[in-house]
Amino acid sequence: MSGAKQNTLGQSAHANNLANASTAGFRSDYTQSRAMGVFGEHYPTRAYAMTERPASDLREGPLMETGRDMDVAIAGEGWFAVVGPEGEEAYTRAGELSVAPDGRLINGSGLQLIGDGGPVVLPEFEKIDISEEGIISIQPAGEVPAAVAEPVQLKLVNPDPQALEKGEDGLFRFRNPDEGPAQAEPQVSLINGFVEGSNVNAVTELTSLIQLNRQYEMQVKLMKRVDENAASTTQLLSAQ
């Protein structure tokens, strides 16, 4: 029974990976199962199954060319720093950028990017350019072509991957709340006109879902058989 329950959790994890196969910058989750003993005052009497997500796959996803000036992908290792749902600093690889009506620089999930001076807010502009170093240069609206506003440096970081973990919202944060925020890393560079796709392997995820579903069916059949045996035993005892 515990195995069937944990298999449903494993199916949920793989289904979530599969659902995000086209999400920019998404990192798939690994899953694993292990036996957990039930400990009391004496020796453990039985073992339960437990499914867990030990880590996320941090391999790079494919680069997809878009041609948009505001689409950027991180070349190699590194992360964009964004403002999380609770106002905290979090990290993502999603680089499909746009400017909200109030001037906030946001990604495809609506999360505001962080720069060297805090959350990035841009004035109205005629033209925008994002360099390989993450420097945003704009030509303000109504200005002559030679007029350029003060550049803004995006906060690009590259903390130790072992220190990060992915939350349920898909953003990465430090495992230890006492660590962070990460320091800006000048070695992180961008590729303009591209976005990084998800690193989910759809075939692998679908195969894992089928395997887990077969295990679940086997466990349910086993529980049914045990129930039938118990009913037969009761009938025999009643006949005696």
HELIX and SHEET records of a PDB file:
HELIX    1   1 SER A    2  ALA A   19  1                                  18    
HELIX    2   2 PRO A  161  ALA A  163  5                                   3    
HELIX    3   3 ALA A  202  ALA A  239  1                                  38    
SHEET    1   A 2 GLN A  32  GLY A  37  0                                        
SHEET    2   A 2 ALA A  47  GLU A  52 -1                                        
SHEET    1   B 2 LEU A  63  GLU A  65  0                                        
SHEET    2   B 2 PHE A 194  GLU A 196 -1                                        
SHEET    1   C 2 VAL A  72  ALA A  75  0                                        
SHEET    2   C 2 SER A 189  ASN A 192 -1                                        
SHEET    1   D 3 GLU A  89  THR A  92  0                                        
SHEET    2   D 3 TRP A  79  VAL A  83 -1                                        
SHEET    3   D 3 LEU A 156  VAL A 157 -1                                        
SHEET    1   E 2 SER A  98  VAL A  99  0                                        
SHEET    2   E 2 LEU A 105  ILE A 106 -1                                        
SHEET    1   F 2 ILE A 114  GLY A 115  0                                        
SHEET    2   F 2 GLY A 118  PRO A 119 -1                                        
SHEET    1   G 3 PHE A 125  ILE A 130  0                                        
SHEET    2   G 3 ILE A 135  PRO A 140 -1                                        
SHEET    3   G 3 VAL A 152  GLN A 153 -1                                        
SHEET    1   H 2 LEU A 164  LYS A 166  0                                        
SHEET    2   H 2 PHE A 172  PHE A 174 -1                                        
END                                                                             
